[in-house]
Amino acid sequence: MQRLTETATPGKVVFIGAGPGHPDLMTIRARQWLERAKVVVHDVLVPRELLATVNPTAELVPAPRGKATDTDAGTAIGEMLAGLAMGGRTIIRLKGGDPSVFARLAEELQPLRHAGISIEIVPGVTAALAAAAAAGIPITSRATASSATLITGHEADKDQPGIDFRLLAELAGTVAIYMGVDQAAAWSQSLLAAGKPVDTPVTIVSRCSWPDQRIAVSSLGRCATDFAKHAWPAPAVAIVGEVAHLPPAVPSMGQPLAGRRVLSTRPSGQGETMVDLVTERGGICLHVPVMRIEPPATWHGLDEAVRAADTFDWIVFSSANGVQSFLARLKALARDGRSLGTVRLAAVGPATAAALAAAGYFCDLVPSCFRAEGLAEKLVTMPPGSRFLLVRAERGRDVLRRELTAAGHHVSEAVAYRSVPVTELDPAAQSMLAGCGVDWIVATSPDIAKAAISLFGSRLRAWRIASISPLTSETLLAHDFPPTVEAAEASTAGLVSAMAAWELAHPEQPIQSESSSPSTRS
């Protein structure tokens, strides 16, 4: 008999351009890859909001960071990718901007090609184009810029620079300078020495599309001084040329949150609706989770409930997190919707119902009052002896179980997840909060309110607080942090509407968010 031996088949590495930072500026194909990723090797500077779009079960691996001019660092990353891809796995390599523009792609590809590993490159919006769009200026112009040249600011610091600055100075075109913060004096002096006029316009876009984005206008003669004076942080792009005249900011009309920065505190991956609604009203949504969602200590109880799903009359979900865990265990047990039989589904509110609908399950009941009391009021009227399964958090309120039991129903509970408070701000969050002001902080549950108070402390007194419900407001008041507004409807839309209404009623209130100078806009 011939003995079969198993051989490792090389996998695949997909290079994905993350764009400048905001998740909305990624391509559809990039989002599709990230949603089903198993391993993601990402640049350190990829924002947390973008990483929140990655499949929550994926392994996140920060890429080793080297100097921009260090080719060995790129080769080392390529060797790491090759090692991860052996055995048939698909590895996602997530890079800021576009993978092929100043991203050491050539060095990372070499070990992969040597190992026979297939690759795919998904392009991204590169920083120069994103920066120009953010500033409202063109990269090229028929009248003044018939070409565009992308260079790295670090070239000016090499012993033998590869850039002919004299040729650049002579071109009637735009020069976009990447990674130029530290070397602003070097590249600006090189262009001036090559004959570029001292008053050549320069538009600087710092942290393009990030919550603390800054846009400023300067000139070639003074931009190095301005970088030092205003401390515009990296990543930043300088656009040099006649196209770089920054147009005046147009006042936002009919946008009550214009210029306001709203701090969302929900766990990672749960703030998308808030971002959209705040942005629609002219605001900027920051995201610093104060809670993280973790699996329960054991899946045993939820798995048993999933196996017995068709024996219940109702399955009641108290959050979108519970929906996701329940459906994940349904799949893990090789089951699908047929396993639910004729059971009916109830959700505490529209967000929870939307999570079910996204997976093809539609609710039979969503109360008009989006809280446990609203569900209890509707469900206690069901025929006595009805069987209920409550899918809930490890430490949730006990209102629904008590009300249903008192009404003569049979109630089972299954713990689907647990919420754990974040006890310390990571460096990225600290940097973001230090670099930009906060006008509003949003509290979407009593537990989140308590976690925010513990994490931010007295800093909360400088911010306006938006509470989602009376229970959340009670928690805030009990800790001497009275909310500025409370949502009329316990939903994300209700929260944003409450903040917008307050702003319309208080137009004289100053914006907390800071601005670097009269020539700088965020």
C-alpha positions, 0 to 999 in steps of 0.5 A: 500500500502506498503511504500518503504524506501530507505536504504544506501548500503555500497560502496567499497574502493579500495586500490591502490599502487602508486609505488615509484612515477613515473606514469609509474611504476603503474600497468595497473589496478591501472591506470584504477581505477584512470581514472574513480575515483570519490573520491581519498583519497591520501597520502600527498607524492604522487607526482603531476605527479601521481595525474595528471593521476586521472580522472580530475572530481574526488574529491582529498582528502589528507589523514590526516598525522600522525607519522609513528608509530601512529596506531591511525592515520591509524584507523582515516583514515579507519573511514574516508574511511568508512564514504565516502563509505556509500551510495554506492560510490566507494572510491579510497585510493591511497597509496605510494609504496605497500598498504601492506608494512609499510602503516598502511593497517591493521589499515585502514582496521579494520573500513571498515570490521566493517562497512561491506564495501567491499574492493579491494587491487591493489598492487604496486611496493614497495620502496625496489624493485624500489630502487634496480632497480633504482640503478642497483643492485639485492635484492638477490644473490645466492652467497651473499644474500639468503634472503631479509628483509624489516624493518622500520627505526622507529622500532629502536626508539621504547621503545620495538623494534620488530626487532631482529638486532642480527638475522639480522646481522647473516643472509647472506641476504639483509636488506632494511630499509624504512623511515630511514632518521631521524633514520639513526644513530639508525638503523646503530648503532643497526646493528653494535652493533649486529656484522654487519661489519663496511664496509658493503655496503649501497646503498641509494636511495632518492626520487626513480623515482622522478625528483630529485632522488638521488642514493649514495653509503656509508657504514654501518659505515659512512651512518649516517654521510653521511645522515647528510652531504648530506641531502638526502631527504625523502622518502629514502630507504637504502639497506644494504648488499653485494649486495649494491655495486653500479656499476659505472654509464654507460655513456649515448651514443647517448642521447643528453639530457643525464643528462639534466632536462627539466621543462614542464610548461603545465597544469596538465595532458598535459605533458605526450608526453613531458615526453616520448620524453625527457626520450627517449633522456636521460633527466629528465622531471620536471613538474610545471604547470604555467597555470590551465584549468578551465570551462568557467563561463557558459556552456550555449554557448557550450551546444547550439553549441553542440545541433546545431552541425549538422547544421555546415559544419565544427567544428574547434578545436584550442586545445586538451582542447577544444576537451575534453570540447566539448566531455564532454558536448556532453556526458552530454547532452546524445548525441553521434557522431550521433548528429554531422551529416555530419559535418567535423572536423578540428584541429590546430595540431597533438596533438588536432587531437590525442585528437579527435582520442582517442575518435573515431573522425578523423579529415578531416583537420590538417594544415601543419603549426600548428597555426591559420594562417595555419587553416585559409589558408586552410579553407578560400578556402571552398565554400563561405557561409560555416558555421563554429563553432570555439571551443576555449578558453575564451581569444584566438587569433581572427585570424581565425574568422576574416579570415573566416568572411572576406572570406564570411563564417558564423562563430559561436564561443563557449567558451569551457574552460579558462586558468588561470595563476598560481600566486604562487608556491606550497610547493611541486614545491618549494621543487622540484626546490630547490632540483634539477637544471633546464637546460631547460624550455619549453614555449608552447604558448604566454600565458604560456610564460607570466605566466612563466615569472610572476611566475619564474621571474629572475630565467629564466635567469639561464635556457635555454628557448625552444619556440614552435613558432614565436609568443611565441618567440615574447612574450619572447623577448618582456619581454627581455627573448630571447629563446635559441631555437625555434621549427621548427615545432610547436609541442612537438616533434619539441620542444624536437628536437630543444633542442636535436639539441642545446645540440649536437651543444654545447657539452661543455656546463656544466650541470646546475643540481647539484650532491651531491658528486662524489659517488652520481648520479641522 
